[in-house]
Amino acid sequence: MAVRFGNLLFEPLWNAQYIDHIQITVAETVGVGGRGGYYDTSGAMRDMVQNHLMQLLCLIAMEPPSHFDPDAVRDEKLKVIRSLAKVEPHHVVRGQYDASLAKNSYRDDAENPRSFTESYVAIKTHIENWRWSGVPFYLRTGKKLKARSSEIAIVFKKLPHSIFEKSSDEKQNVLAIQLQPNEGMTLDVTIKEPGPGGMRLIHVPLDMTFADALGEHSEESPDAYERLIMDVIRGDQTLFMRGDEVEAAWKWTDPIIKAWETRNDVPKLYDVGSAGPEDAMALIHRDGRRWREIK
């Protein structure tokens, strides 16, 4: 919210006219561990998508609130959830991590050899309003992936016309907001490669890793749960879901889960330490796009 609403630079570009698509990734390297009994009755959709990923989507897509207080912010987030399009079956991929070398499979960790519970979900969705009409939102989350990373990537459209050689303008500007493990932001831009030899363009990130920009003060930041406990003590409800938000999130999520159950949907297997199932790659590749590397 601070990046969007505290800087004049971004908000005028924060719409379907300039943004091609948005990717939200929450990747974990851990498995279900000692939570197998609980997780096997929940799965990634209930555990992560309907709350964590939904909240990140809302913060990126919401309209500017009239002022910064809990109810004004949550009013705008609720509008986003209610504007989410119904997800078609071919726009959702379920996955489950499989045994890899000496590492356990999900079924081993959950102690359920017949489990069809998902440890990975990828979704393509849209927000049906003027700001985001035609802009796809790609969400993915999973366990036992190649790296731990929580990232929001705003991918801007390609140039409508380039005055440079065609081979030089393939890259798109990307604002990547890294939430974990190293907080910070990068903005990918095209520049001229320094030195003689003509107009050679290269794509480089403007890097603002908080640990570098803020120095020792960044290490004093509390982790996510410490932050929430502090907000409870202060009575600040901004980052907590309100009852109508929760109901709206489940109203969007429940039909997806029910469709899986109706079809007896079987999760696609993926290797421990990979980026997820191949079907998730195809989900975005069909649109001529690529997932950002999990790193």
C-alpha positions as CSV (number, residue, x, y, z in Angstrom):
1,M,0.0,0.0,0.0
2,A,2.8,2.4,0.8
3,V,4.4,1.8,-2.7
4,R,1.2,2.3,-4.5
5,F,-0.5,5.1,-2.5
6,G,2.6,6.9,-1.2
7,N,4.2,7.5,-4.6
8,L,2.9,9.4,-7.6
9,L,5.0,7.3,-9.9
10,F,3.1,4.1,-9.8
11,E,-0.6,4.7,-9.4
12,P,-1.2,6.3,-12.8
13,L,0.2,3.1,-14.4
14,W,-1.7,0.7,-12.1
15,N,-4.4,-0.4,-14.6
16,A,-5.2,-2.5,-17.6
17,Q,-3.9,0.2,-20.0
18,Y,-0.3,-0.4,-18.9
19,I,-0.2,-3.8,-17.0
20,D,0.0,-7.0,-19.0
21,H,-0.5,-9.4,-16.1
22,I,0.3,-10.0,-12.4
23,Q,1.9,-13.0,-10.8
24,I,1.7,-13.8,-7.1
25,T,3.9,-16.6,-5.8
26,V,4.2,-18.1,-2.3
27,A,6.7,-20.9,-2.5
28,E,7.9,-23.0,0.4
29,T,10.7,-25.5,0.7
30,V,9.2,-27.3,3.7
31,G,6.7,-30.1,3.5
32,V,3.7,-30.7,5.8
33,G,6.1,-31.9,8.5
34,G,4.3,-32.7,11.8
35,R,1.1,-31.0,10.4
36,G,0.2,-34.0,8.2
37,G,-3.0,-34.9,10.1
38,Y,-4.3,-31.3,9.9
39,Y,-3.1,-30.5,6.4
40,D,-4.5,-33.7,4.8
41,T,-8.0,-32.4,5.7
42,S,-7.2,-28.9,4.4
43,G,-4.8,-28.7,1.5
44,A,-3.2,-25.7,-0.2
45,M,-6.5,-24.2,-1.4
46,R,-7.9,-23.8,2.1
47,D,-4.6,-23.3,3.9
48,M,-3.1,-20.7,1.6
49,V,-5.1,-19.5,-1.4
50,Q,-8.3,-18.3,0.3
51,N,-6.5,-16.2,2.9
52,H,-2.8,-15.5,2.2
53,L,-2.8,-15.2,-1.6
54,M,-6.3,-13.6,-1.5
55,Q,-5.0,-10.9,0.7
56,L,-2.0,-10.2,-1.5
57,L,-4.2,-10.0,-4.5
58,C,-6.5,-7.5,-2.7
59,L,-3.7,-5.2,-1.7
60,I,-2.4,-5.1,-5.3
61,A,-5.8,-4.7,-7.0
62,M,-7.8,-2.6,-4.5
63,E,-8.9,1.0,-5.2
64,P,-7.3,3.8,-3.1
65,P,-9.3,4.0,0.2
66,S,-10.6,7.4,1.1
67,H,-8.2,7.4,4.1
68,F,-6.0,4.9,5.9
69,D,-8.0,3.2,8.5
70,P,-9.0,-0.5,9.0
71,D,-12.6,-0.3,7.7
72,A,-11.8,1.9,4.7
73,V,-9.0,-0.5,3.6
74,R,-11.2,-3.6,4.2
75,D,-14.1,-2.0,2.3
76,E,-11.9,-1.8,-0.8
77,K,-10.5,-5.3,-0.4
78,L,-14.0,-6.7,-0.1
79,K,-14.9,-5.0,-3.5
80,V,-12.0,-6.9,-5.1
81,I,-13.0,-10.3,-3.8
82,R,-16.6,-9.7,-4.9
83,S,-15.3,-8.7,-8.4
84,L,-13.3,-11.9,-8.9
85,A,-14.5,-13.9,-11.9
86,K,-15.6,-17.5,-11.6
87,V,-12.6,-19.8,-12.1
88,E,-13.0,-22.2,-15.0
89,P,-11.8,-25.8,-14.4
90,H,-9.0,-25.5,-17.0
91,H,-7.7,-22.4,-15.2
92,V,-6.8,-24.4,-12.0
93,V,-4.0,-26.9,-11.4
94,R,-3.7,-29.0,-8.3
95,G,-0.4,-30.7,-7.5
96,Q,1.1,-33.0,-4.9
97,Y,4.8,-33.4,-4.2
98,D,6.2,-36.8,-5.0
99,A,9.2,-38.8,-3.6
100,S,12.5,-37.6,-4.9
101,L,15.7,-39.6,-4.3
102,A,15.8,-40.0,-0.5
103,K,13.1,-37.5,0.3
104,N,9.5,-38.4,1.3
105,S,6.4,-37.9,-0.8
106,Y,3.4,-35.9,0.4
107,R,1.6,-39.2,1.2
108,D,4.6,-40.4,3.3
109,D,4.6,-37.1,5.3
110,A,0.8,-37.2,5.7
111,E,0.9,-40.9,6.6
112,N,-2.0,-41.4,4.1
113,P,-1.0,-43.6,1.1
114,R,-4.3,-42.8,-0.7
115,S,-4.4,-39.1,-0.1
116,F,-5.6,-36.8,-3.0
117,T,-5.0,-33.6,-1.0
118,E,-3.1,-30.9,-2.9
119,S,0.2,-29.4,-1.7
120,Y,0.3,-27.1,-4.7
121,V,-2.3,-24.9,-6.5
122,A,-1.9,-22.6,-9.5
123,I,-4.9,-20.4,-10.6
124,K,-5.6,-18.0,-13.4
125,T,-8.3,-15.5,-12.6
126,H,-9.6,-12.1,-13.6
127,I,-11.1,-9.1,-11.7
128,E,-14.2,-7.9,-13.4
129,N,-14.0,-4.1,-13.1
130,W,-12.8,-1.2,-15.1
131,R,-9.3,-1.0,-13.7
132,W,-8.4,-4.6,-14.3
133,S,-10.5,-5.6,-17.3
134,G,-8.6,-8.1,-19.4
135,V,-5.6,-8.4,-17.0
136,P,-5.0,-12.0,-15.9
137,F,-3.9,-12.7,-12.3
138,Y,-1.8,-15.8,-11.9
139,L,-1.6,-17.2,-8.4
140,R,0.5,-20.2,-7.2
141,T,1.6,-21.7,-4.0
142,G,3.2,-25.0,-3.0
143,K,5.3,-26.9,-0.6
144,K,8.6,-28.7,-1.2
145,L,9.5,-26.4,-4.1
146,K,13.0,-25.3,-5.2
147,A,13.2,-22.2,-3.0
148,R,11.4,-20.2,-0.4
149,S,9.9,-17.1,-1.9
150,S,6.9,-14.8,-1.6
151,E,6.7,-12.4,-4.5
152,I,4.3,-10.2,-6.3
153,A,5.4,-9.4,-9.9
154,I,3.6,-6.6,-11.8
155,V,4.5,-7.2,-15.5
156,F,3.9,-4.2,-17.7
157,K,3.0,-4.3,-21.4
158,K,5.5,-4.3,-24.2
159,L,6.3,-1.1,-26.0
160,P,3.6,-0.2,-28.6
161,H,6.4,0.7,-30.9
162,S,10.2,0.5,-30.5
163,I,12.6,2.8,-32.3
164,F,15.4,0.3,-31.7
165,E,16.2,-3.0,-33.4
166,K,13.4,-5.6,-32.8
167,S,15.8,-7.9,-31.1
168,S,16.4,-5.3,-28.4
169,D,12.9,-4.7,-27.2
170,E,11.7,-8.2,-26.2
171,K,11.9,-7.6,-22.4
172,Q,9.0,-6.0,-20.4
173,N,9.3,-3.8,-17.4
174,V,8.6,-5.7,-14.2
175,L,8.1,-4.4,-10.7
176,A,8.8,-7.3,-8.4
177,I,7.9,-6.9,-4.7
178,Q,9.7,-9.5,-2.6
179,L,8.1,-10.3,0.7
180,Q,10.2,-13.3,1.8
181,P,12.8,-14.2,2.6
182,N,14.6,-10.9,1.7
183,E,12.2,-8.0,1.7
184,G,12.7,-5.5,-1.1
185,M,11.7,-4.4,-4.6
186,T,13.3,-4.5,-8.0
187,L,12.2,-2.6,-11.2
188,D,13.4,-4.2,-14.4
189,V,14.3,-1.5,-17.0
190,T,16.0,-1.3,-20.3
191,I,19.2,0.8,-20.6
192,K,22.0,1.3,-23.1
193,E,25.0,-1.0,-22.3
194,P,27.8,1.3,-21.2
195,G,30.8,1.7,-23.6
196,P,31.3,2.2,-27.3
197,G,30.0,0.0,-30.1
198,G,26.6,1.5,-30.9
199,M,23.2,1.3,-29.2
200,R,23.3,-2.1,-27.4
201,L,20.3,-2.4,-25.1
202,I,20.4,-4.5,-21.9
203,H,17.8,-5.3,-19.3
204,V,18.8,-4.6,-15.7
205,P,17.0,-4.4,-12.3
206,L,16.9,-1.2,-10.2
207,D,17.4,-3.0,-6.9
208,M,16.1,-1.8,-3.6
209,T,16.7,-4.7,-1.2
210,F,15.7,-3.4,2.2
211,A,18.8,-4.9,3.9
212,D,21.0,-2.8,1.6
213,A,18.9,0.4,1.5
214,L,18.0,0.5,5.2
215,G,21.1,-1.1,6.6
216,E,21.1,-2.4,10.1
217,H,17.5,-1.1,10.7
218,S,16.0,-3.7,8.3
219,E,17.2,-6.5,10.6
220,E,15.1,-5.1,13.4
221,S,11.9,-5.7,11.5
222,P,9.6,-8.2,13.2
223,D,8.5,-11.3,11.4
224,A,5.0,-11.7,10.1
225,Y,3.4,-13.2,13.2
226,E,5.3,-10.8,15.5
227,R,3.9,-7.9,13.5
228,L,0.3,-9.3,13.8
229,I,0.7,-9.7,17.6
230,M,1.9,-6.1,17.8
231,D,-1.1,-5.0,15.8
232,V,-3.5,-6.9,18.1
233,I,-1.9,-5.1,21.1
234,R,-2.3,-1.7,19.4
235,G,-5.8,-2.5,18.3
236,D,-5.0,-2.1,14.6
237,Q,-7.2,-4.3,12.5
238,T,-6.0,-3.2,9.1
239,L,-4.2,-6.5,8.2
240,F,-7.0,-8.8,9.6
241,M,-9.8,-10.1,7.5
242,R,-13.3,-8.8,8.4
243,G,-16.2,-11.3,8.6
244,D,-17.7,-10.3,5.3
245,E,-14.2,-10.6,3.7
246,V,-13.9,-14.1,5.0
247,E,-17.4,-15.1,3.7
248,A,-16.7,-13.6,0.3
249,A,-13.3,-15.4,0.0
250,W,-15.0,-18.7,0.8
251,K,-17.8,-18.0,-1.7
252,W,-15.2,-17.7,-4.4
253,T,-13.1,-20.7,-3.2
254,D,-15.7,-23.2,-2.3
255,P,-17.0,-23.9,-5.9
256,I,-13.4,-24.7,-7.0
257,I,-13.1,-27.3,-4.1
258,K,-16.5,-28.7,-4.8
259,A,-15.7,-29.1,-8.5
260,W,-12.6,-31.1,-7.6
261,E,-14.7,-33.3,-5.3
262,T,-17.4,-33.8,-8.0
263,R,-14.8,-34.8,-10.6
264,N,-12.8,-36.9,-8.2
265,D,-9.9,-34.8,-9.3
266,V,-6.4,-36.3,-8.8
267,P,-3.5,-33.9,-8.1
268,K,-0.7,-33.8,-10.6
269,L,2.6,-35.1,-9.1
270,Y,5.7,-32.9,-9.1
271,D,9.2,-33.6,-7.9
272,V,10.5,-32.3,-4.6
273,G,12.8,-29.3,-5.3
274,S,11.1,-28.5,-8.6
275,A,9.0,-25.4,-9.6
276,G,5.7,-27.5,-9.5
277,P,3.8,-29.7,-11.9
278,E,4.1,-29.4,-15.6
279,D,0.4,-28.6,-16.0
280,A,1.0,-25.4,-14.0
281,M,3.7,-24.4,-16.5
282,A,1.2,-25.0,-19.3
283,L,-1.4,-22.9,-17.6
284,I,0.5,-19.7,-18.2
285,H,2.4,-20.9,-21.3
286,R,-0.9,-21.2,-23.2
287,D,-1.2,-17.4,-22.9
288,G,2.3,-16.9,-24.3
289,R,3.7,-16.0,-20.9
290,R,6.1,-17.5,-18.5
291,W,6.2,-17.9,-14.7
292,R,9.0,-16.0,-13.0
293,E,11.8,-18.2,-11.7
294,I,11.4,-19.2,-8.1
295,K,14.7,-18.2,-6.4
